[in-house]
Amino acid sequence: MGNLFLKERESWWVWCIWGVIGCVLSAYVLVSTKQQHLAFVVPSLLSVFITVWMSYSKRFEFFRAFKVLLLVVAISCVPSLADIFLPLNELAVAAFKAALVLFFVVILCVICAWLAKRPKQYY
């Protein structure tokens, strides 16, 4: 019957560690390839990996999965966003690129959270 009345507490340190792992891998890809768009592959693959695990465990509702995925992907995108903002000569272009990246990150998290949510239980 699942956890009908039990509210599960989230272990945020575990998700922060996953975000730091994604951040390190994203920085490694960014340093080795020098291409910003390839550095966003790591957070995307990490979110897909976590989505598959969430879908398998069937413990996550949509908003809980969305919060977890948004935290992990936001921490994982820090090196890429820093690389966008470091050349401060054209701040408007950098802000537009960062807003576009954040928009796609939110869309990715919404799609992954929708796929990871547990099915409705009929009693």
N, CA, C and O atoms as a GROMACS GRO file, in nm:
protein
  492
    1MET      N    1   0.081  -0.119   0.000
    1MET     CA    2   0.000   0.000   0.000
    1MET      C    3   0.086   0.126   0.000
    1MET      O    4   0.036   0.236  -0.021
    2GLY      N    5   0.213   0.109   0.023
    2GLY     CA    6   0.300   0.225   0.019
    2GLY      C    7   0.298   0.302   0.150
    2GLY      O    8   0.246   0.255   0.250
    3ASN      N    9   0.355   0.419   0.147
    3ASN     CA   10   0.359   0.505   0.265
    3ASN      C   11   0.238   0.596   0.263
    3ASN      O   12   0.245   0.710   0.218
    4LEU      N   13   0.128   0.545   0.314
    4LEU     CA   14   0.003   0.619   0.305
    4LEU      C   15   0.005   0.742   0.394
    4LEU      O   16  -0.033   0.851   0.351
    5PHE      N   17   0.049   0.727   0.518
    5PHE     CA   18   0.049   0.838   0.612
    5PHE      C   19   0.189   0.879   0.655
    5PHE      O   20   0.204   0.974   0.732
    6LEU      N   21   0.290   0.810   0.608
    6LEU     CA   22   0.427   0.838   0.649
    6LEU      C   23   0.489   0.939   0.554
    6LEU      O   24   0.497   0.915   0.433
    7LYS      N   25   0.532   1.050   0.607
    7LYS     CA   26   0.597   1.154   0.527
    7LYS      C   27   0.748   1.128   0.532
    7LYS      O   28   0.808   1.134   0.639
    8GLU      N   29   0.807   1.101   0.418
    8GLU     CA   30   0.950   1.073   0.414
    8GLU      C   31   1.029   1.202   0.415
    8GLU      O   32   0.995   1.299   0.347
    9ARG      N   33   1.135   1.202   0.493
    9ARG     CA   34   1.224   1.318   0.496
    9ARG      C   35   1.335   1.297   0.393
    9ARG      O   36   1.384   1.186   0.373
   10GLU      N   37   1.371   1.406   0.330
   10GLU     CA   38   1.472   1.398   0.226
   10GLU      C   39   1.611   1.412   0.286
   10GLU      O   40   1.633   1.493   0.376
   11SER      N   41   1.703   1.333   0.238
   11SER     CA   42   1.842   1.340   0.280
   11SER      C   43   1.916   1.431   0.180
   11SER      O   44   1.968   1.385   0.079
   12TRP      N   45   1.918   1.559   0.213
   12TRP     CA   46   1.971   1.658   0.119
   12TRP      C   47   2.121   1.649   0.102
   12TRP      O   48   2.173   1.691  -0.001
   13TRP      N   49   2.194   1.597   0.200
   13TRP     CA   50   2.339   1.584   0.186
   13TRP      C   51   2.374   1.486   0.074
   13TRP      O   52   2.471   1.508   0.001
   14VAL      N   53   2.297   1.382   0.061
   14VAL     CA   54   2.322   1.285  -0.047
   14VAL      C   55   2.305   1.352  -0.183
   14VAL      O   56   2.386   1.331  -0.273
   15TRP      N   57   2.199   1.431  -0.196
   15TRP     CA   58   2.175   1.498  -0.325
   15TRP      C   59   2.278   1.606  -0.351
   15TRP      O   60   2.316   1.629  -0.466
   16CYS      N   61   2.326   1.673  -0.246
   16CYS     CA   62   2.433   1.772  -0.265
   16CYS      C   63   2.562   1.704  -0.309
   16CYS      O   64   2.636   1.759  -0.391
   17ILE      N   65   2.590   1.586  -0.255
   17ILE     CA   66   2.709   1.512  -0.297
   17ILE      C   67   2.697   1.472  -0.444
   17ILE      O   68   2.795   1.480  -0.519
   18TRP      N   69   2.578   1.428  -0.487
   18TRP     CA   70   2.558   1.398  -0.629
   18TRP      C   71   2.577   1.523  -0.714
   18TRP      O   72   2.631   1.515  -0.824
   19GLY      N   73   2.533   1.638  -0.665
   19GLY     CA   74   2.553   1.762  -0.737
   19GLY      C   75   2.700   1.799  -0.748
   19GLY      O   76   2.745   1.846  -0.852
   20VAL      N   77   2.776   1.777  -0.641
   20VAL     CA   78   2.920   1.806  -0.643
   20VAL      C   79   2.991   1.710  -0.739
   20VAL      O   80   3.083   1.751  -0.810
   21ILE      N   81   2.950   1.584  -0.741
   21ILE     CA   82   3.008   1.490  -0.837
   21ILE      C   83   2.980   1.537  -0.980
   21ILE      O   84   3.068   1.533  -1.065
   22GLY      N   85   2.858   1.581  -1.006
   22GLY     CA   86   2.825   1.635  -1.138
   22GLY      C   87   2.903   1.761  -1.169
   22GLY      O   88   2.942   1.784  -1.284
   23CYS      N   89   2.926   1.845  -1.067
   23CYS     CA   90   3.003   1.968  -1.085
   23CYS      C   91   3.148   1.936  -1.123
   23CYS      O   92   3.203   1.998  -1.213
   24VAL      N   93   3.207   1.839  -1.056
   24VAL     CA   94   3.345   1.800  -1.086
   24VAL      C   95   3.354   1.741  -1.227
   24VAL      O   96   3.446   1.774  -1.302
   25LEU      N   97   3.260   1.655  -1.262
   25LEU     CA   98   3.262   1.597  -1.396
   25LEU      C   99   3.236   1.701  -1.504
   25LEU      O  100   3.297   1.697  -1.612
   26SER      N  101   3.148   1.795  -1.476
   26SER     CA  102   3.120   1.902  -1.572
   26SER      C  103   3.242   1.991  -1.590
   26SER      O  104   3.274   2.032  -1.702
   27ALA      N  105   3.311   2.022  -1.481
   27ALA     CA  106   3.434   2.102  -1.490
   27ALA      C  107   3.542   2.028  -1.568
   27ALA      O  108   3.615   2.089  -1.646
   28TYR      N  109   3.552   1.898  -1.547
   28TYR     CA  110   3.651   1.818  -1.621
   28TYR      C  111   3.621   1.819  -1.770
   28TYR      O  112   3.712   1.836  -1.852
   29VAL      N  113   3.495   1.802  -1.807
   29VAL     CA  114   3.458   1.805  -1.948
   29VAL      C  115   3.482   1.943  -2.007
   29VAL      O  116   3.528   1.956  -2.120
   30LEU      N  117   3.452   2.048  -1.930
   30LEU     CA  118   3.472   2.184  -1.978
   30LEU      C  119   3.619   2.216  -1.998
   30LEU      O  120   3.656   2.280  -2.097
   31VAL      N  121   3.704   2.172  -1.907
   31VAL     CA  122   3.847   2.198  -1.919
   31VAL      C  123   3.908   2.117  -2.033
   31VAL      O  124   3.994   2.168  -2.106
   32SER      N  125   3.865   1.994  -2.049
   32SER     CA  126   3.926   1.910  -2.151
   32SER      C  127   3.876   1.940  -2.293
   32SER      O  128   3.951   1.921  -2.389
   33THR      N  129   3.752   1.986  -2.307
   33THR     CA  130   3.701   2.011  -2.442
   33THR      C  131   3.694   2.158  -2.479
   33THR      O  132   3.696   2.192  -2.597
   34LYS      N  133   3.686   2.247  -2.381
   34LYS     CA  134   3.674   2.392  -2.401
   34LYS      C  135   3.547   2.431  -2.477
   34LYS      O  136   3.542   2.537  -2.540
   35GLN      N  137   3.444   2.347  -2.470
   35GLN     CA  138   3.317   2.376  -2.536
   35GLN      C  139   3.207   2.375  -2.432
   35GLN      O  140   3.189   2.278  -2.358
   36GLN      N  141   3.133   2.486  -2.426
   36GLN     CA  142   3.032   2.502  -2.322
   36GLN      C  143   2.916   2.406  -2.338
   36GLN      O  144   2.864   2.353  -2.240
   37HIS      N  145   2.875   2.382  -2.461
   37HIS     CA  146   2.758   2.297  -2.480
   37HIS      C  147   2.785   2.152  -2.441
   37HIS      O  148   2.691   2.081  -2.403
   38LEU      N  149   2.908   2.105  -2.449
   38LEU     CA  150   2.939   1.969  -2.405
   38LEU      C  151   2.943   1.958  -2.253
   38LEU      O  152   2.923   1.850  -2.198
   39ALA      N  153   2.968   2.069  -2.186
   39ALA     CA  154   2.970   2.067  -2.039
   39ALA      C  155   2.830   2.049  -1.982
   39ALA      O  156   2.816   2.007  -1.868
   40PHE      N  157   2.727   2.080  -2.059
   40PHE     CA  158   2.589   2.062  -2.012
   40PHE      C  159   2.539   1.919  -2.035
   40PHE      O  160   2.428   1.885  -1.993
   41VAL      N  161   2.618   1.838  -2.101
   41VAL     CA  162   2.580   1.698  -2.119
   41VAL      C  163   2.587   1.623  -1.986
   41VAL      O  164   2.504   1.536  -1.959
   42VAL      N  165   2.687   1.656  -1.904
   42VAL     CA  166   2.704   1.587  -1.776
   42VAL      C  167   2.583   1.608  -1.683
   42VAL      O  168   2.531   1.509  -1.632
   43PRO      N  169   2.537   1.732  -1.660
   43PRO     CA  170   2.417   1.745  -1.575
   43PRO      C  171   2.294   1.679  -1.635
   43PRO      O  172   2.209   1.628  -1.562
   44SER      N  173   2.284   1.681  -1.767
   44SER     CA  174   2.169   1.616  -1.832
   44SER      C  175   2.172   1.465  -1.811
   44SER      O  176   2.070   1.405  -1.776
   45LEU      N  177   2.287   1.404  -1.832
   45LEU     CA  178   2.298   1.260  -1.812
   45LEU      C  179   2.282   1.222  -1.665
   45LEU      O  180   2.224   1.118  -1.633
   46LEU      N  181   2.333   1.306  -1.576
   46LEU     CA  182   2.317   1.281  -1.433
   46LEU      C  183   2.170   1.287  -1.393
   46LEU      O  184   2.123   1.205  -1.314
   47SER      N  185   2.097   1.384  -1.447
   47SER     CA  186   1.955   1.392  -1.415
   47SER      C  187   1.877   1.275  -1.473
   47SER      O  188   1.782   1.227  -1.411
   48VAL      N  189   1.916   1.227  -1.591
   48VAL     CA  190   1.850   1.110  -1.648
   48VAL      C  191   1.880   0.986  -1.564
   48VAL      O  192   1.792   0.903  -1.540
   49PHE      N  193   2.004   0.973  -1.518
   49PHE     CA  194   2.042   0.861  -1.431
   49PHE      C  195   1.961   0.863  -1.301
   49PHE      O  196   1.911   0.759  -1.258
   50ILE      N  197   1.949   0.978  -1.239
   50ILE     CA  198   1.872   0.990  -1.115
   50ILE      C  199   1.724   0.967  -1.142
   50ILE      O  200   1.654   0.910  -1.058
   51THR      N  201   1.675   1.010  -1.258
   51THR     CA  202   1.534   0.988  -1.294
   51THR      C  203   1.504   0.839  -1.307
   51THR      O  204   1.400   0.792  -1.262
   52VAL      N  205   1.594   0.766  -1.369
   52VAL     CA  206   1.574   0.621  -1.383
   52VAL      C  207   1.571   0.556  -1.246
   52VAL      O  208   1.488   0.468  -1.221
   53TRP      N  209   1.660   0.597  -1.156
   53TRP     CA  210   1.660   0.541  -1.022
   53TRP      C  211   1.533   0.578  -0.946
   53TRP      O  212   1.476   0.494  -0.876
   54MET      N  213   1.488   0.703  -0.959
   54MET     CA  214   1.364   0.745  -0.893
   54MET      C  215   1.244   0.668  -0.946
   54MET      O  216   1.156   0.629  -0.870
   55SER      N  217   1.241   0.647  -1.075
   55SER     CA  218   1.130   0.573  -1.135
   55SER      C  219   1.132   0.428  -1.089
   55SER      O  220   1.026   0.367  -1.069
   56TYR      N  221   1.250   0.372  -1.074
   56TYR     CA  222   1.262   0.233  -1.028
   56TYR      C  223   1.220   0.218  -0.883
   56TYR      O  224   1.155   0.120  -0.847
   57SER      N  225   1.256   0.316  -0.799
   57SER     CA  226   1.224   0.305  -0.656
   57SER      C  227   1.078   0.338  -0.626
   57SER      O  228   1.024   0.294  -0.525
   58LYS      N  229   1.013   0.415  -0.712
   58LYS     CA  230   0.871   0.451  -0.698
   58LYS      C  231   0.839   0.515  -0.563
   58LYS      O  232   0.734   0.488  -0.504
   59ARG      N  233   0.929   0.598  -0.513
   59ARG     CA  234   0.907   0.664  -0.385
   59ARG      C  235   0.888   0.814  -0.398
   59ARG      O  236   0.862   0.881  -0.298
   60PHE      N  237   0.898   0.869  -0.517
   60PHE     CA  238   0.904   1.014  -0.533
   60PHE      C  239   0.779   1.066  -0.601
   60PHE      O  240   0.737   1.016  -0.706
   61GLU      N  241   0.720   1.168  -0.541
   61GLU     CA  242   0.612   1.240  -0.604
   61GLU      C  243   0.673   1.343  -0.698
   61GLU      O  244   0.795   1.361  -0.700
   62PHE      N  245   0.590   1.410  -0.776
   62PHE     CA  246   0.641   1.502  -0.877
   62PHE      C  247   0.722   1.616  -0.814
   62PHE      O  248   0.834   1.642  -0.857
   63PHE      N  249   0.667   1.684  -0.714
   63PHE     CA  250   0.736   1.801  -0.659
   63PHE      C  251   0.861   1.763  -0.582
   63PHE      O  252   0.959   1.838  -0.582
   64ARG      N  253   0.859   1.650  -0.518
   64ARG     CA  254   0.978   1.603  -0.447
   64ARG      C  255   1.088   1.570  -0.547
   64ARG      O  256   1.204   1.607  -0.527
   65ALA      N  257   1.054   1.500  -0.654
   65ALA     CA  258   1.152   1.468  -0.758
   65ALA      C  259   1.202   1.595  -0.827
   65ALA      O  260   1.320   1.605  -0.859
   66PHE      N  261   1.112   1.691  -0.848
   66PHE     CA  262   1.152   1.817  -0.912
   66PHE      C  263   1.253   1.893  -0.826
   66PHE      O  264   1.352   1.944  -0.877
   67LYS      N  265   1.227   1.901  -0.696
   67LYS     CA  266   1.320   1.972  -0.607
   67LYS      C  267   1.456   1.905  -0.604
   67LYS      O  268   1.559   1.973  -0.608
   68VAL      N  269   1.458   1.774  -0.598
   68VAL     CA  270   1.585   1.701  -0.594
   68VAL      C  271   1.661   1.720  -0.724
   68VAL      O  272   1.780   1.749  -0.723
   69LEU      N  273   1.593   1.703  -0.836
   69LEU     CA  274   1.660   1.716  -0.965
   69LEU      C  275   1.709   1.858  -0.990
   69LEU      O  276   1.817   1.879  -1.045
   70LEU      N  277   1.630   1.957  -0.949
   70LEU     CA  278   1.671   2.096  -0.967
   70LEU      C  279   1.795   2.127  -0.884
   70LEU      O  280   1.884   2.199  -0.930
   71LEU      N  281   1.802   2.074  -0.763
   71LEU     CA  282   1.921   2.095  -0.680
   71LEU      C  283   2.044   2.031  -0.743
   71LEU      O  284   2.149   2.095  -0.752
   72VAL      N  285   2.032   1.907  -0.785
   72VAL     CA  286   2.147   1.836  -0.841
   72VAL      C  287   2.195   1.902  -0.970
   72VAL      O  288   2.315   1.921  -0.990
   73VAL      N  289   2.102   1.937  -1.058
   73VAL     CA  290   2.140   1.998  -1.186
   73VAL      C  291   2.194   2.140  -1.165
   73VAL      O  292   2.286   2.181  -1.235
   74ALA      N  293   2.138   2.214  -1.070
   74ALA     CA  294   2.188   2.350  -1.044
   74ALA      C  295   2.331   2.347  -0.993
   74ALA      O  296   2.413   2.429  -1.034
   75ILE      N  297   2.362   2.254  -0.904
   75ILE     CA  298   2.500   2.244  -0.855
   75ILE      C  299   2.591   2.195  -0.967
   75ILE      O  300   2.705   2.240  -0.977
   76SER      N  301   2.543   2.105  -1.050
   76SER     CA  302   2.625   2.050  -1.158
   76SER      C  303   2.654   2.152  -1.268
   76SER      O  304   2.754   2.139  -1.339
   77CYS      N  305   2.569   2.253  -1.283
   77CYS     CA  306   2.587   2.353  -1.389
   77CYS      C  307   2.674   2.471  -1.347
   77CYS      O  308   2.697   2.561  -1.428
   78VAL      N  309   2.722   2.474  -1.225
   78VAL     CA  310   2.800   2.588  -1.177
   78VAL      C  311   2.925   2.615  -1.262
   78VAL      O  312   2.947   2.730  -1.298
   79PRO      N  313   3.008   2.514  -1.298
   79PRO     CA  314   3.125   2.546  -1.381
   79PRO      C  315   3.088   2.601  -1.518
   79PRO      O  316   3.156   2.690  -1.569
   80SER      N  317   2.983   2.549  -1.577
   80SER     CA  318   2.942   2.597  -1.709
   80SER      C  319   2.890   2.740  -1.703
   80SER      O  320   2.921   2.822  -1.789
   81LEU      N  321   2.811   2.770  -1.599
   81LEU     CA  322   2.762   2.907  -1.583
   81LEU      C  323   2.876   3.003  -1.550
   81LEU      O  324   2.875   3.118  -1.594
   82ALA      N  325   2.973   2.957  -1.473
   82ALA     CA  326   3.089   3.042  -1.444
   82ALA      C  327   3.169   3.068  -1.571
   82ALA      O  328   3.222   3.178  -1.589
   83ASP      N  329   3.179   2.969  -1.658
   83ASP     CA  330   3.250   2.988  -1.784
   83ASP      C  331   3.176   3.085  -1.876
   83ASP      O  332   3.238   3.156  -1.955
   84ILE      N  333   3.044   3.088  -1.866
   84ILE     CA  334   2.966   3.184  -1.945
   84ILE      C  335   2.990   3.326  -1.895
   84ILE      O  336   3.005   3.418  -1.975
   85PHE      N  337   2.993   3.345  -1.762
   85PHE     CA  338   3.002   3.479  -1.706
   85PHE      C  339   3.144   3.532  -1.691
   85PHE      O  340   3.161   3.651  -1.666
   86LEU      N  341   3.247   3.449  -1.706
   86LEU     CA  342   3.383   3.498  -1.684
   86LEU      C  343   3.428   3.606  -1.781
   86LEU      O  344   3.486   3.704  -1.736
   87PRO      N  345   3.405   3.595  -1.911
   87PRO     CA  346   3.440   3.711  -1.995
   87PRO      C  347   3.336   3.822  -1.975
   87PRO      O  348   3.228   3.817  -2.035
   88LEU      N  349   3.368   3.920  -1.893
   88LEU     CA  350   3.273   4.024  -1.856
   88LEU      C  351   3.261   4.136  -1.958
   88LEU      O  352   3.200   4.239  -1.928
   89ASN      N  353   3.318   4.121  -2.077
   89ASN     CA  354   3.313   4.229  -2.174
   89ASN      C  355   3.173   4.246  -2.234
   89ASN      O  356   3.134   4.358  -2.267
   90GLU      N  357   3.098   4.139  -2.248
   90GLU     CA  358   2.961   4.148  -2.301
   90GLU      C  359   2.866   4.084  -2.201
   90GLU      O  360   2.832   3.967  -2.212
   91LEU      N  361   2.825   4.162  -2.104
   91LEU     CA  362   2.742   4.110  -1.996
   91LEU      C  363   2.601   4.077  -2.042
   91LEU      O  364   2.540   3.983  -1.991
   92ALA      N  365   2.548   4.152  -2.138
   92ALA     CA  366   2.412   4.126  -2.186
   92ALA      C  367   2.404   3.992  -2.258
   92ALA      O  368   2.307   3.918  -2.240
   93VAL      N  369   2.504   3.960  -2.337
   93VAL     CA  370   2.506   3.832  -2.408
   93VAL      C  371   2.522   3.717  -2.308
   93VAL      O  372   2.457   3.613  -2.322
   94ALA      N  373   2.607   3.736  -2.208
   94ALA     CA  374   2.626   3.633  -2.106
   94ALA      C  375   2.499   3.611  -2.025
   94ALA      O  376   2.466   3.498  -1.992
   95ALA      N  377   2.429   3.718  -1.993
   95ALA     CA  378   2.304   3.705  -1.917
   95ALA      C  379   2.198   3.634  -2.000
   95ALA      O  380   2.121   3.553  -1.947
   96PHE      N  381   2.194   3.663  -2.129
   96PHE     CA  382   2.098   3.594  -2.217
   96PHE      C  383   2.130   3.445  -2.226
   96PHE      O  384   2.039   3.362  -2.219
   97LYS      N  385   2.258   3.411  -2.241
   97LYS     CA  386   2.298   3.270  -2.247
   97LYS      C  387   2.265   3.198  -2.116
   97LYS      O  388   2.217   3.085  -2.118
   98ALA      N  389   2.292   3.265  -2.004
   98ALA     CA  390   2.264   3.204  -1.874
   98ALA      C  391   2.114   3.184  -1.853
   98ALA      O  392   2.072   3.082  -1.799
   99ALA      N  393   2.034   3.282  -1.894
   99ALA     CA  394   1.889   3.268  -1.881
   99ALA      C  395   1.838   3.155  -1.969
   99ALA      O  396   1.748   3.081  -1.929
  100LEU      N  397   1.894   3.141  -2.088
  100LEU     CA  398   1.856   3.032  -2.177
  100LEU      C  399   1.893   2.897  -2.117
  100LEU      O  400   1.816   2.802  -2.125
  101VAL      N  401   2.011   2.889  -2.059
  101VAL     CA  402   2.055   2.764  -1.994
  101VAL      C  403   1.964   2.731  -1.877
  101VAL      O  404   1.923   2.615  -1.862
  102LEU      N  405   1.932   2.828  -1.795
  102LEU     CA  406   1.844   2.804  -1.680
  102LEU      C  407   1.704   2.763  -1.724
  102LEU      O  408   1.640   2.680  -1.659
  103PHE      N  409   1.657   2.821  -1.832
  103PHE     CA  410   1.526   2.783  -1.886
  103PHE      C  411   1.526   2.636  -1.929
  103PHE      O  412   1.433   2.562  -1.897
  104PHE      N  413   1.630   2.593  -2.000
  104PHE     CA  414   1.638   2.455  -2.043
  104PHE      C  415   1.661   2.359  -1.926
  104PHE      O  416   1.615   2.245  -1.930
  105VAL      N  417   1.731   2.405  -1.823
  105VAL     CA  418   1.750   2.323  -1.702
  105VAL      C  419   1.617   2.298  -1.634
  105VAL      O  420   1.589   2.186  -1.591
  106VAL      N  421   1.535   2.402  -1.623
  106VAL     CA  422   1.404   2.386  -1.558
  106VAL      C  423   1.315   2.294  -1.641
  106VAL      O  424   1.245   2.209  -1.585
  107ILE      N  425   1.317   2.308  -1.773
  107ILE     CA  426   1.238   2.219  -1.859
  107ILE      C  427   1.286   2.074  -1.845
  107ILE      O  428   1.204   1.983  -1.837
  108LEU      N  429   1.417   2.054  -1.842
  108LEU     CA  430   1.472   1.920  -1.824
  108LEU      C  431   1.428   1.861  -1.690
  108LEU      O  432   1.392   1.743  -1.683
  109CYS      N  433   1.431   1.941  -1.585
  109CYS     CA  434   1.391   1.892  -1.452
  109CYS      C  435   1.242   1.861  -1.447
  109CYS      O  436   1.202   1.765  -1.382
  110VAL      N  437   1.160   1.941  -1.513
  110VAL     CA  438   1.016   1.914  -1.516
  110VAL      C  439   0.987   1.783  -1.589
  110VAL      O  440   0.908   1.701  -1.542
  111ILE      N  441   1.052   1.762  -1.703
  111ILE     CA  442   1.030   1.640  -1.779
  111ILE      C  443   1.079   1.518  -1.701
  111ILE      O  444   1.010   1.416  -1.693
  112CYS      N  445   1.197   1.529  -1.642
  112CYS     CA  446   1.251   1.416  -1.566
  112CYS      C  447   1.168   1.388  -1.441
  112CYS      O  448   1.146   1.272  -1.406
  113ALA      N  449   1.120   1.493  -1.373
  113ALA     CA  450   1.037   1.472  -1.254
  113ALA      C  451   0.904   1.409  -1.293
  113ALA      O  452   0.849   1.328  -1.218
  114TRP      N  453   0.851   1.447  -1.408
  114TRP     CA  454   0.726   1.386  -1.453
  114TRP      C  455   0.746   1.238  -1.484
  114TRP      O  456   0.657   1.156  -1.457
  115LEU      N  457   0.862   1.203  -1.540
  115LEU     CA  458   0.890   1.063  -1.568
  115LEU      C  459   0.921   0.984  -1.441
  115LEU      O  460   0.896   0.863  -1.435
  116ALA      N  461   0.974   1.050  -1.340
  116ALA     CA  462   1.016   0.982  -1.217
  116ALA      C  463   0.905   0.966  -1.115
  116ALA      O  464   0.920   0.891  -1.019
  117LYS      N  465   0.795   1.035  -1.134
  117LYS     CA  466   0.690   1.031  -1.030
  117LYS      C  467   0.632   0.891  -1.019
  117LYS      O  468   0.628   0.814  -1.116
  118ARG      N  469   0.589   0.860  -0.899
  118ARG     CA  470   0.532   0.727  -0.877
  118ARG      C  471   0.390   0.723  -0.934
  118ARG      O  472   0.322   0.824  -0.940
  119PRO      N  473   0.348   0.606  -0.975
  119PRO     CA  474   0.212   0.595  -1.030
  119PRO      C  475   0.108   0.613  -0.920
  119PRO      O  476   0.134   0.590  -0.802
  120LYS      N  477  -0.010   0.654  -0.961
  120LYS     CA  478  -0.119   0.671  -0.864
  120LYS      C  479  -0.157   0.536  -0.808
  120LYS      O  480  -0.157   0.434  -0.878
  121GLN      N  481  -0.190   0.537  -0.681
  121GLN     CA  482  -0.230   0.413  -0.615
  121GLN      C  483  -0.381   0.415  -0.596
  121GLN      O  484  -0.437   0.510  -0.542
  122TYR      N  485  -0.443   0.312  -0.640
  122TYR     CA  486  -0.587   0.300  -0.626
  122TYR      C  487  -0.615   0.201  -0.514
  122TYR      O  488  -0.561   0.090  -0.512
  123TYR      N  489  -0.699   0.242  -0.421
  123TYR     CA  490  -0.726   0.157  -0.304
  123TYR      C  491  -0.863   0.095  -0.313
  123TYR      O  492  -0.903   0.021  -0.223
   0.00000   0.00000   0.00000
